[in-house]
Amino acid sequence: MTAISLDVRIQIRPQVQIVREVLSGVIGGRRRVLLETLAPDLERSDIEAKIWNDKRGRNPQAMFRATHLLTAQLPLRLDGRTTAERQVLEMAESVLGVLGGVFHLDPVPQLMRQYVPEQDVVLRRNAENISATIARLHREGGPRFAELLDAIRGLPEYELRSLGVGGTEFGEVMLAIDEVEDGRTVTVPARQMSDGMPRMIAIITALVAGGSGVAIEGTASTAPVLTLMLEELENGLHPTQAATVLDLVKLARAEQGFQVLLTTHSPALLNALHGDDRLGVLVVARDRESSHSSITPLVDLPGYLAMMASGRLGDLVSAGRLAGRAASPTDSTALDRLLGIA
């Protein structure tokens, strides 16, 4: 796999535009700067950049719109006549494929309670067409629908018998679940569900369906790799179900190979993380003086080992001890004491 790097800096005032962009990649065993902007003129809406051509002397320069990603504009500036141009375009296409594969799922329960056309099967970001997506999985049968049903059965505190869809003579469908109430089976359509249930169904469906089931963008020659973004995963999730949902997230990543990026404030979800899971935890904090936000890997926080030796991650967050600075990053005294080797 060729390592490709894209570094972009954006100003937000007085208008949103790119002030620096660098695209680089390894070609012929050496890292090459394929695209690099020059010093911007903030009074203009365009910006000049150098494009690598694998020749002696200065690289040629071209003007780009500063209001759009320059890498996405490269196909308009290069025709691919030379080997160098084709290499630049291939790497740009790879980056755009990754960016196009980012799917921010933000289910809106109010929009998920209506009938939708049965053919509208590719899940959208607000999940308003979840009924049609599940109808497709039901028609296809196989392990994906069975996995979806098993996962959803593990969510409610009451007994859920089945998951299905109801239809109209006009080719429209609506999600429904069969649950047991007072010893009898009751069908509950989407319009009667609480907000939490359709939201969690949408999240689990996206995890099970993967890249073929959600609306991500790609090019004819580059199949986008899904990066599923889930914001505030705990909304609608009972704390006792945290470990179940996290296991499903990890299973989807392992079996289908896509990435999952989620945000949470839930101590229950954080407590459900295992040791290796913490390598993927990022802590977002806002500096009160500068108002700037910073993102730091959990394992890089000062006193990380001492904190982990003193309790579970979610409990530490609840107690306000996550940013403790009592120990250095390499101070393992507390951990050694816990293991009985100090």
MOTA-V912975 format. One record per run of one state. SS is the DSSP state (h for helix, s for strand, l for the rest). FROM is the first residue (numbers start at 1). LEN is the number of residues. If there is no record, write none. Layout:
ss,from,len
SS,FROM,LEN
SS,FROM,LEN
This chain:
ss,from,len
l,1,3
s,4,8
l,12,5
s,17,11
l,28,2
s,30,8
l,38,8
s,46,6
l,52,8
s,60,6
l,66,4
h,70,8
l,78,5
h,83,18
l,101,1
s,102,4
l,106,3
h,109,4
l,113,3
s,116,2
l,118,5
s,123,1
l,124,6
h,130,11
l,141,1
h,142,12
l,154,6
s,160,8
l,168,4
s,172,10
l,182,2
s,184,6
h,190,3
l,193,2
h,195,18
l,213,1
s,214,1
l,215,12
s,227,4
l,231,8
h,239,18
l,257,2
s,259,4
l,263,4
h,267,5
l,272,4
h,276,5
l,281,1
s,282,5
l,287,6
s,293,5
h,298,3
l,301,3
h,304,7
l,311,2
h,313,6
l,319,14
h,333,7
l,340,3
